Amino acid sequence: MTTFHKGLYKWLIAASSVALLPSCSKSFLHEEQITSVTSDEYKTQDGIDKLVIGMYLSYRYPFNSEWGYGSLNFGTDEFAVGGAVTVEPWNTYSINSQSIYINSTWDAMYSAINTANIVIQNTPVYYTPGTGADTRLGEGYFTRAWAYFNLVTQYGGVPLKLTPSTTVEYEFTRAAAKDIYAQIISDFTKAYEVLPKTAEANGRITKWAAGHFLAKAYLTRASELYDDWNSATKQDDLNKAVTYSTDVISNSGRSLAPNFSDLWNYTGPDGANESLSEVLLAAQFNDNLNGRDRYGNQMHLFFLSVYQGSDGMVRDIPGGREYSRLRTTDYLIDIYDRQNDSRFWKSFRTVINANNPASIPKWTDTYAPSPELVGTPKYAGNEPAWKYIVNDAGDTRFTADNIGYNSAQLKVRYYSGESANYPAVNHGGYSAAVFPALSKFTDGSRETVASTFGNRDGILARLGETYLIAAEAYGRLGNYNTALTYINTLRDRAAYKAGEDRSAYVDGGVSYKNNSVANTAQYTTYSNKNSYYESNDIEVSTAATSLHLNSVNDMFNSKYEFYDKLTSSSDADKFIQFILNERSRELAGELLRWQDLARTKTLVKRAKAFNDTALPLESKNYVRPIPQTFLDMVQLNGKSLTNEQKQAMQNPNY
């Protein structure tokens, strides 16, 4: 019998017993907690409604703490260990069944599954037909499919539980990954068929979110990780991925944000940025203290470079509380055409302003532009204190000496005559803790400088990825020309437009970039400019540019794709490497990368090529270990498992 251990069961019941009552504010998750209820409450229409609202809290999970980036971003080509090593084993693949956060996904997803099972079981019985029953049922099916998708991509085959747990259960068996995917696709299909095209409230699931994830599930099942059993379904799966992704693109009425920066131009909780047509599904966060969960959206903490304590700077709200867990790799810098692809400059922060005039350095005799400036501050508050020079090897402009003539401190990637930057310590000013930092999650709406609670929504699915799903499915079917049309749609958006200010920069929390009482700095670290011109060494220009690929040959011969380093020779292999590179350019840091490299079985190759601190093994690291807390509670015929039985239940080589 497929069952659950006692500890997990208690988690499920606790998660399912909190009822949440929505207020009349914009987000349906601006809620107030009311008293706990019994399972009988879920045998009423009102009780099911409350349970479904509570179920949406599950979607916050990837953004809640360090387990999100540890399991979904670390140990890939995009990010290595930064200035803090709290979750370092996830990057080096030294995790085991007892490692930190190894059970976090497991417990959270089975909590969501149990809640979804209650909704799926009770809605047809206790919900009045024609009053939203189909929507409630669709939300249940979608949530169960989404949770199992997260489980199977992390752990492989897992227990398949399709009915609610009502008593303590100890015995279970692991279903094969093949069976888990069959259930995921069945559930997403049912959700797609019954969910509304227009959301009942901001943040609620629609038919189009289901279509996106259904296409993604088909594409994932058709990927290389499952080549030992997916040959019979692969062709049909790719066609289905095309069908559902193009349906979302063509028939949803959704559109890409006009400017890539629109996605990250966060102006505060529930602002216009959080209602973009491109966003198909987002975990809802807000600044409502009554409805706040234990963590909030914490992704604003982990990608930042350390700036506090440096000349002219103290930590402030706009600059962020920089935990500096994930360091941007060279790959993630070099994969962009940084002269023409605005996505780099709209995704990474490269200029930081001074916010602490008392510690601004002064001009010396050696470097002062004129004698009268000797002994005066090199810059003022709200003027650039740091500039990251994101240049290429071979650039002869910068030396350790001549950067002193610049008023701002230059963090130079490549000095003249040198061909290596990090991981060398403090080379050119870059280090494990100092680097161009991803700014997609920056949140200036936090209440205090030290607050870890972020309020901005966490994007789970957006139309930009739907285009890439369609492109990959077409390409895998050998239709590269059609794939290129979807890729070019994104690249056309990414290119600088005529008249666009290439130095303009977008950061998180624009409406909070002020001298509020919560901010300890006299000024702010925020800069509305980037280091585009200094890094690229070109004259100021606002001429239009192009990233458009005119032919498949352009795609297979681009200098930005690293085909030689990845030993890619055939068109089919080059296409997979290209689409993974394009996914980096479009989706960097958006908690998708580990799944992408695992499903395509490129994890080991790309980690070795681009992240010298990541050490995955082909023999084990395409799945995670089954949590020891789970194995220790399992029973067989009323008895705890022996060590041999636990090992047999564990994933290979853990």
N, C-alpha and C positions, 0 to 999 in steps of 0.2 A: 504494500500500500504506500502511496506517495504521501508523506506527511512531513511535519516540521519538528525541530527540536524545541524544548520548552522555552529557552531564552528568546528565540526568535518569535515564538508564539506570543510571549508577553509583550514584545515590541509591537507586534501586529495589533493586538487588542488595545494597547495604549494609544497607538496612532489612529485607530478607528473610533475611539470613544470621545474625541473632542468635537463638539459641534460648534460651528462658526456661523455667526449671523451677519450678513452683509448690511452695511449702511447704505445711504443713498448717494455716497460720493462716487467719483468717476470710476474708480476701479472696484470691481465686485469683491476683491480681496481686502478692501479697507473694512476690516471686520472687528467684531467684539466677541471675545470668548464668553460663552455662557456655561452653565453647569454641565458636567458630564452626564451622559445619558446611557441607558441600557440598549442592548441590541434590538429590543422591541421597538424602539423609536424609529429604526430603519425599516420598519414594516408599515410606514405611513409615507404619503407623498411628501409632506413637509420634512420628515426625517431624512428621506432620500436626498432631497434638495440640499439640506445642510451637510450631509455626508459627502456629496459630490463637491461642494465648495471646499470642504476640508481636504478632499482628495487633491485639489489643485496645489496644495502646499508641497506635494511630492515633487513638483516641477522645479522647485527652488533648490533641490538637493545638489546639483552639480556646482552651484555657485556659493554654497554655504560655508565651505571651509577648504582646508588644504587637500582633502581627498579628491576634489574636483580636478585641480591641475595635476596632482600626483598621478592619477590613473588615466588622465585624458590628454595631457600635454608633455609630461616629463619623459625623458629617455627617447626623444625623437630627434629629427634633424633641425627642428625649429628652435628649441630651447634647451639649454644646459643649466647646471647648478649655478645660482647667483651667489650673492654675498652671504647667504644663510643656508644651512644644510639640514634643516629640520626634516625634510622628506627626501633627502638625498638617495636613500635606497631605491626609490622608484625610478630615478634617473640611471643608476648604475645596474639596476636589475639584481640587486642583492636582497630582494624581498623574499620572504617565506610565509608560511601559513599563519605566523604570529606577528607579522610586521605591522607597523603603525598604519591604520586606516584600511587594512586588508579586508576587513569585514564591513566597511562602511557602505559600499555599493550594495552588497548582499543584503544587509539588514534593511536599508532604505527602500530598495526595490521590492522586496517581499512584503514590506509594510504597504506599499502602494498596491501591490497585487491583491492582498487580502481585502483592502478597501474596494478595489474594482470588482472583485468577485462578489462582494455583498451587493454592490450596485447592479451588476449583471443578473444576479439571482432574484433580487427583490423587485426591480423595476417592472418587469412584465406582470407581476402578481399584484402589486400594491399601488401602481401609478395609473391614474386615469388616462386611457388612450386619448390621443389628440390634444393633450395639454402639455406637451413637452417630453413625453415618455421616450420618444425616439432619440431626442437629444441626450437625455440622461443615459440611455443605454449606449449611445455612441461614445459618450465621454468615458464610460466604464470600459468598453472594448478598447478604445484608444489608449487609455492609461495602462491597461494590462499588457497590451502589445508593446508600448514604449518601455515599460519596466522590464519585460522579458528581453527586449532588444538590448538594453543596457547590460543585462545579466549575461546573455549568451556571448556578446562581444568581449566581455571581460573574462568570463570563467569557462566558456565552452558549454557543454551540456550541464544542465542544472535541474533540480526538481521542478516538475511541471504540475502546478496546483491550480485547478480550475473551479474549485468550490470553496466557500468560506471556511475558515477554521472556527469551530465552536467549542472544542475541548482541547486539552493539552495533548499533543501528538508527538511521538518520538521517532517513528520509523519512516524511512523514505528511500526512494531510488532516484538516481540521476537519469533523466531522459537524454537521449542523444541530441546533439546540436541540430541535426536534420529535423527532428520532431519539434524542437523548440521553434525553428524557423517556420515550419508549417503552421504552427499555432499563431505566431506573430503575424504572418501574412493573412491568415483567416481573420484575426481580430481587427487588424488595420482595414481590411476590406469591408468588414461589417460596419466599422466606424465611418468609412468613406461613404457608404451607401445611405446612412441615416443621419449623419451630422448636417447641420444647416450650412448654407453657403455664406451666410452672414452671422457673425458672432452675436450671441445674446447680450453679451457685455464685453467691454474691452478686456482682452486677455483670455477669453474662453475659446475652446477648441472649435474649429470649423472643418468642413469637408476638405478644404484645401490644405490644412495642416495634415490631415490624414492622408491625402493624396501624396504630399511630399514625403512623408515617412514610409508610405507604402512603396513608392518608387525606390527609396533608399534601401528598404529591406530587400527588395528584389535584386538591386544592384549588389548589395553586400553578399547575398547568398550566391550570386554568380561570380564572386571574386575568388582569387587564387587560394585563399586560406581553406576553402572547402572543396578543392579539386578532387579530393579522394572520394567524394560522394555526389557532387552537384552536376556531373556531366549530362545527366538525363534532363535536367531542368534548365541548364544554363542559357541556351538560346531563347527559350520562352521567357525566362526571367529577365533577360536583357530587353526583349521586346516589351514586356510589361513595364519595366523601368522607364522606357521611352513613352509608353502610353500614358502613364500616370503623371510623370514629370511634365510632359508637354500639355497635358490637360490643365494642370495647375497654371502653367505659364500662359496658355492661350485663353482659358475660359474662366479663370477666377476673378478677372477684373482687377487683379493686383498688378503693380508695376514696380520696377526698380526705383529706388530713390534717385533723383536726378543727379545728385553729386554724391560720391562715395563718402564724403565727410558728413553728409546728413545723418548717416547711421550712428555717428559717434558724437555729434554735436548736442550733447546732453545739457539741457537747461534747467533740470530739476525734476522731481517726482511727478509723473503723469504729464510731462510737458509734450510739446508737439513731436519731439524726437521719438517718443515712445508710442506714437500712433501711426508710424509710417506704414504705407501700403505694402512695402517690401517685407515687413515682419509678419511671418505666418504664425508664429507661436513664440511667446516669451514668458518666462517665469516672472510673475508679478511681485515686485517689491515696492515699498512706499515708506513714507515717513510717519505713518500712523503707529504710535507707540502701543496701542491696545492690540493691534494685529501683528506685531512684530514677532517673528520666530526667534529662536535662540541665537541666530548668527547674523541674519541679514545677508546681503550680497557682498561677499568678502573678496571678490576677484580684484577689486581696486588695490589690494595690498601687495599682490604677489609678483607683479611684472615690473615694478618700478625700480629705477636706479637710485642708489643712496645719494642724497644731496645735503642732508642736515649736517650742520657743523662745519661745512666748507666755507671758504671765504665769501662773505656777503650773504650767507644763507642760513636760515633756521627752518625747521619743519613748520609747515603751515597747512591749512585745509586744502587750498587748490593744488599744492604740490603733492599732497598725499602722504599717508603713513607708509613709508617704503620698507616693506618686509624683504624685498629684493630676493625672492626665491628663484625666479627664472631669469636666466641671462640669455639675451638674444644671441643666436649663433651667427657666425660669418655667413653660413648658407642663407639665413633669413634676410641678411642684408644684400647679398650678391644675387639673389634670385630675381630681384627687381631691376628693370631698366630705370635707374634712379634719376635720369635726366628727363624722362617722359612719362613715367608711371606715377601718377599722383598718389596711388595707394600707399606707397612707402611713406611719403611725407604726411599723409593723413592718418597713418596708423602708429607712427613713432614720434616721440618727443625729442627734439634735438636742440632746443634753446630753453634755458631756464633763467628767469630774471632774478635779480638781487632783491631780497626782502628784509635784509638786516644791515642797514647802513653802518652800524658800529663796527662791523668786521670786514668791510670792504677794503681790499689792499690798496696801497698808495703807489703812485708812480715813483720810480727810482731814477737816479742819474743815468743809468744805463739805457733804460727803455723809454723814458718820457719823451713824448713828441716834441716838446719845447721846454726850455729851462724853467719857465714860470709854472709849469704843471708839476714839477718835482715836489713830492710830499702831499699832493692832493689825491683824493680818491679816484681810482681808475674808472669808475662808473658810479651811477647813482641808483637809488631804489627804483624798482620797476624797469631798470635797464638790464640788458643781458649780462649775466654773471658767468654762465657756462654756455659754450657752443660746442656741440659734437660735430667734428669734421668727418663726415662719412665718405671718405675718399677711397680710391683704389691703390693697390700696390703699383709702384712706379711714379707716383706723384712726387715731384721734387720741390714742392713749394714750402714744406714745413720742416723745421728742425727743432730740436729741444731748446735751442737758443732763440731763434727768430719769432717763436710764438709769444715771447715776452713783450713784443711790440704791440700786440693786440690788447685792447682794453679788457675784453672778456677773456676768461680762462678758456683756452682751446683744448678740447679733448680730441686729440688727433688719432685717427685710426692707423694711418701709415705715415711714418716719418720718411723723409727723403732717403733713398737708398736702402730702405728696409722692406722686407716682404712678409713679415709676420706681425700680427697683433695679439689679441688674446688667444690662448690662455696665459700668455706672459703677463706677469704681475705689473700693473701700472705702466704698461707700454703705451706711450703716447697719451697717457691719462686714462686709458681704458683699463678696466680691471674686472674681476669677478663681480664686483658690486657697482661698477660704474660703466654704463653702456647706453646706447640709444634704447630707450625703454618703450615697450608697447603701451599705448595710451587708450586703447579701446574701452577699458573698464574704469578709467579715471572718474572719480566721483567727488565733486566739490560740494555736494549737498549734505555731507556728514555734519553732525552737530558740533563736534569738537575736533581739535587737532589729533587727539589720540584715539578717536573713535574707530572701531573696526567695522561698525555697522554701515553698510552701503545701502542706498535707496534706489539705485537705478535698476531697471528691469534687466533680466538676463536673456539674451536671444537664444532660443533653442532651434529655430528654423527660420530661414529667410530666403526670399526668391533668388538671391544671388547664388545660393547653393543649389537650388532647384535647377538653374541653368547648367551648372556644372555636372549635376547628376544626369541630365539629358545628354550633355556633350559626351560624358564618359560612356554611357550606354551605347550611343551611336558609334563612338570610336571603337568600342569593343566588338561591335558588329561589323567593323571594317568600313563603315561609312564616315570617313574622316572629313569629307567636305561638309556634310551636314553638321557634324560635331563642331566644325570651325565656326559655323554661323552662330551657335550658342556661345562659344568662347568669345567671339568678336563682339557680341553685344555687351559683355562685361568689360572687355578691353576698351571699347569705344567710350564707355562711361569713365573708365580709369584715366584716360588720356586728358592732359590739360586742354582746356577749351580756349578759344581766342579771347583775349582780354582777362583771363584768369590770373590772379596774383599767385605765382608759384611759391612765394615765400609764406603765404597764409597758412595758418595752423589752427586746428580745432582741438580743443581740450574738453574735459568733462566738467560740467557744473558751471557753465558760463555765468549764470545769474548769481552765483555765489562768490565770484571773484571780486571781493571787496574787503574792506577793513572791518569786518563784523566783529562784535565783541568776543565771539568764540575763537577768533584768529589771533594767535599770539604774536604774529609778525607785524612790523610797522607797514610793510608793503606786502605784495604777494609774489610767489614764484612764477605765476602764470605769464606766459609769453604768447602772443598771437602770431608769432613768426617762427619759421624753421630755418635751418642752415642750408637751404637748397643752393643758394648762389655760391657761398663759400666752399661747400663740399664739391660742387660740380665745376667750379672755376669757369663760369660762363657769364657773359654780360646779361644784365637785366633785360628780360624779354617777356612779353605776354602773348607771343604768337601761338597759334594753335599747333598741336602736335598730334601724332598718331601712334597707336599701339596696334593698329589693325593688321592682322595677318592676311595677306592677299592670296596665299595658297598654302596647301598642305606642306609643300616644300619649305616655305618660310618657317613653319612650326618645327619641322624636323631638322632644321639647320640653324636655329637660333643659338646665339652664343651664350644665352642666359640659362640654358637647360642642363648643363653638366652631363651631357650624354657620354662623353669620354670617361669622366670620372666614375660614372655609374655603369660603365661597360655595356651600354645599350647600343645595339646595332640594328636589329630588325625594326620595321615600322611599328609592329604591335608593341614591342617593349619600349620603344621611344615614346609612343603615345601614352603609355601608362606613366612613364616618368614625367612627361609634359603635363598631364592632367594633375598629377600630384604637385608639381611645381606651381601650376596655376591655382590650385586650391590653397597653397601657401600664400600666394600673392593676394588672393581675395579673402581668405578665411583665417589668416594667421592668428593664433592664440584663442580661437573661438571654441575651444574644448572639443575638437574633432580630430586632431592629428594622430593620436595613438591608434584610434580605430581605423583611420585611413591606411596607415602603414602596416597594421596587423592584417587587415583584410586582403591587402594586395601582396602580402608576404614580402614586402620591401623593407621591413623594419630593421633587420640586421644589416642589410646592404647600405641603407641610407644613414643609419646611426654610425656605422664604421666610417663612412665617407665624410660625415659632417658634424659629428658630435663625439669627440674623442673621450669624453667621460661616460658615455653610454655604452654598456657592454652586454647587449642582449645575445641570447643563444638561440640558434635555430631549433634546438632540441626541446625548448621549454617555454620561451618567453612570448609566444603569440597568444597565450592565455595566462591568467593570474592563478596563483594557488587558491584552492578551496579553503576558506577560513577555518582555522583550528577550533575556534569557538563553536562552529557548526559540527565539525566531526566529533568533538568531545561529547556532544549531547545526543548524538544519534544512537539508536538502539536497533538491534536485530533480534527478533523473537523475544523481546523483553529484556535483553541484556545489552550492556554497552559494547561497542565495537572493540575488538582487539586491535593492537597496533598494526597488525598485518591487514586487517579489514579496513582500517582507516587509510592505510597507504594505497590499498586497491581502489579506494574511492577518491583519492587525491589525483590531481592532474599529473601527467608523466614528468618525472625528474624533479619534482618538488619534495 
